[in-house]
Amino acid sequence: MTRRRADIVIDARGLEPPEPMLRTMEALDHLEPNRKLLVVLPREPFPLYRALEINGFSWQTEHQADGTVTVLIEHRRQ
């Protein structure tokens, strides 16, 4: 998953919890339809997936060779 596919990128690899979740949710509050948010994390964000589901977002997760996890998020299409 490349950064070129995202309109907004949050690199949360150096942040302590709950900062990655807080920044992601704040960005989602302002994410316009047809725009995408890419979150780069040091591990799989299982609590985020539930929040995305509840709030009407879809996502794609990829695991990188270095252990990094990227999550590309967009509004769920109706």
Secondary structure, 3 states (H helix, E strand, C coil): CCHHHCCEEEECCCCCCCHHHHHHHHHHHCCCCCCCEEEEECCCCHHHHHHHHHCCEEEEEEECCCCCEEEEEEECCC
